[in-house]
Amino acid sequence: MSCAASCRGRNGSRAITDVCNLLHAELPNGEFMGIAQVAMHQRSDELPKQIAPVKRTKRIADLGGAAVVEVTTQGVPEPEVALRSTASML
């Protein structure tokens, strides 16, 4: 199979075509296939595992941001704002 035929429809970018050509030159008897669907399936399996820590982190960051808004007034030193924000997240 030619480089153009085996790489067709994958991305179309010049960089992808160049890499494909290099692979074919180094591995002339190699079989090349798209892995996008498999990679996306594996990614979708990981997604729920990753959402929970992100939600927890967002909730903690929201607490810190609310503390900043609450304590920030004219004349309050920045270290005090940072201390209150950090304390609210612990």
BALOBA-1460 file (C-alpha; in Angstrom, 3 decimals):
// residues 90
<rec num="1" residu="m" x="0.000" y="0.000" z="0.000"/>
<rec num="2" residu="s" x="1.359" y="3.441" z="-0.833"/>
<rec num="3" residu="c" x="2.070" y="6.066" z="1.799"/>
<rec num="4" residu="a" x="-0.720" y="8.246" z="0.522"/>
<rec num="5" residu="a" x="-3.248" y="5.410" z="0.608"/>
<rec num="6" residu="s" x="-2.334" y="4.191" z="4.103"/>
<rec num="7" residu="c" x="-2.344" y="7.688" z="5.592"/>
<rec num="8" residu="r" x="-5.413" y="8.966" z="3.749"/>
<rec num="9" residu="g" x="-8.198" y="10.293" z="5.915"/>
<rec num="10" residu="r" x="-6.219" y="10.317" z="9.144"/>
<rec num="11" residu="n" x="-5.407" y="13.979" z="9.352"/>
<rec num="12" residu="g" x="-4.306" y="15.290" z="5.997"/>
<rec num="13" residu="s" x="-1.632" y="17.519" z="7.491"/>
<rec num="14" residu="r" x="1.786" y="17.703" z="5.908"/>
<rec num="15" residu="a" x="3.466" y="16.655" z="9.182"/>
<rec num="16" residu="i" x="1.379" y="13.471" z="9.373"/>
<rec num="17" residu="t" x="2.172" y="12.647" z="5.760"/>
<rec num="18" residu="d" x="5.898" y="13.228" z="6.385"/>
<rec num="19" residu="v" x="5.865" y="10.945" z="9.422"/>
<rec num="20" residu="c" x="3.938" y="8.327" z="7.477"/>
<rec num="21" residu="n" x="6.507" y="8.466" z="4.681"/>
<rec num="22" residu="l" x="9.356" y="8.068" z="7.179"/>
<rec num="23" residu="l" x="7.656" y="5.067" z="8.782"/>
<rec num="24" residu="h" x="7.112" y="3.411" z="5.407"/>
<rec num="25" residu="a" x="10.757" y="4.030" z="4.487"/>
<rec num="26" residu="e" x="12.005" y="2.469" z="7.734"/>
<rec num="27" residu="l" x="9.439" y="-0.340" z="7.836"/>
<rec num="28" residu="p" x="8.686" y="-1.189" z="4.206"/>
<rec num="29" residu="n" x="6.955" y="-4.446" z="5.146"/>
<rec num="30" residu="g" x="5.058" y="-2.936" z="8.071"/>
<rec num="31" residu="e" x="1.300" y="-2.881" z="8.263"/>
<rec num="32" residu="f" x="-0.155" y="0.494" z="9.212"/>
<rec num="33" residu="m" x="-3.638" y="1.066" z="10.540"/>
<rec num="34" residu="g" x="-5.586" y="3.795" z="12.267"/>
<rec num="35" residu="i" x="-5.892" y="3.588" z="16.038"/>
<rec num="36" residu="a" x="-8.076" y="6.633" z="16.628"/>
<rec num="37" residu="q" x="-11.224" y="4.675" z="17.491"/>
<rec num="38" residu="v" x="-9.399" y="2.396" z="19.938"/>
<rec num="39" residu="a" x="-7.662" y="5.361" z="21.553"/>
<rec num="40" residu="m" x="-10.941" y="7.248" z="21.930"/>
<rec num="41" residu="h" x="-12.580" y="4.176" z="23.489"/>
<rec num="42" residu="q" x="-9.762" y="3.864" z="26.028"/>
<rec num="43" residu="r" x="-10.015" y="7.582" z="26.731"/>
<rec num="44" residu="s" x="-13.768" y="7.336" z="27.355"/>
<rec num="45" residu="d" x="-13.150" y="4.531" z="29.870"/>
<rec num="46" residu="e" x="-10.777" y="6.783" z="31.834"/>
<rec num="47" residu="l" x="-13.039" y="9.821" z="31.778"/>
<rec num="48" residu="p" x="-15.320" y="8.949" z="34.747"/>
<rec num="49" residu="k" x="-12.265" y="8.184" z="36.883"/>
<rec num="50" residu="q" x="-10.875" y="11.617" z="36.097"/>
<rec num="51" residu="i" x="-14.071" y="13.618" z="36.618"/>
<rec num="52" residu="a" x="-14.384" y="12.958" z="40.376"/>
<rec num="53" residu="p" x="-10.981" y="14.452" z="41.329"/>
<rec num="54" residu="v" x="-11.612" y="17.456" z="39.069"/>
<rec num="55" residu="k" x="-14.994" y="18.099" z="40.716"/>
<rec num="56" residu="r" x="-13.428" y="17.800" z="44.180"/>
<rec num="57" residu="t" x="-10.642" y="20.208" z="43.212"/>
<rec num="58" residu="k" x="-13.157" y="22.669" z="41.747"/>
<rec num="59" residu="r" x="-15.181" y="22.622" z="44.966"/>
<rec num="60" residu="i" x="-12.061" y="23.341" z="47.031"/>
<rec num="61" residu="a" x="-10.981" y="26.143" z="44.678"/>
<rec num="62" residu="d" x="-14.469" y="27.661" z="44.889"/>
<rec num="63" residu="l" x="-14.140" y="27.764" z="48.683"/>
<rec num="64" residu="g" x="-10.842" y="29.618" z="48.374"/>
<rec num="65" residu="g" x="-12.258" y="32.054" z="45.839"/>
<rec num="66" residu="a" x="-15.302" y="32.769" z="48.025"/>
<rec num="67" residu="a" x="-12.997" y="33.477" z="50.970"/>
<rec num="68" residu="v" x="-11.018" y="35.951" z="48.870"/>
<rec num="69" residu="v" x="-14.202" y="37.781" z="47.900"/>
<rec num="70" residu="e" x="-15.421" y="37.787" z="51.495"/>
<rec num="71" residu="v" x="-12.241" y="39.121" z="53.100"/>
<rec num="72" residu="t" x="-11.069" y="41.516" z="50.389"/>
<rec num="73" residu="t" x="-11.752" y="45.105" z="51.306"/>
<rec num="74" residu="q" x="-9.699" y="48.229" z="51.089"/>
<rec num="75" residu="g" x="-6.836" y="48.151" z="53.535"/>
<rec num="76" residu="v" x="-6.718" y="44.374" z="54.081"/>
<rec num="77" residu="p" x="-3.143" y="43.260" z="53.387"/>
<rec num="78" residu="e" x="-2.566" y="40.679" z="50.677"/>
<rec num="79" residu="p" x="-0.978" y="38.155" z="53.081"/>
<rec num="80" residu="e" x="-4.172" y="38.202" z="55.172"/>
<rec num="81" residu="v" x="-6.289" y="37.551" z="52.071"/>
<rec num="82" residu="a" x="-4.006" y="34.677" z="51.065"/>
<rec num="83" residu="l" x="-4.044" y="33.223" z="54.577"/>
<rec num="84" residu="r" x="-7.853" y="33.279" z="54.793"/>
<rec num="85" residu="s" x="-8.193" y="31.804" z="51.304"/>
<rec num="86" residu="t" x="-5.743" y="29.010" z="52.059"/>
<rec num="87" residu="a" x="-7.318" y="28.262" z="55.420"/>
<rec num="88" residu="s" x="-10.754" y="27.937" z="53.865"/>
<rec num="89" residu="m" x="-9.469" y="25.309" z="51.451"/>
<rec num="90" residu="l" x="-7.898" y="23.093" z="54.105"/>
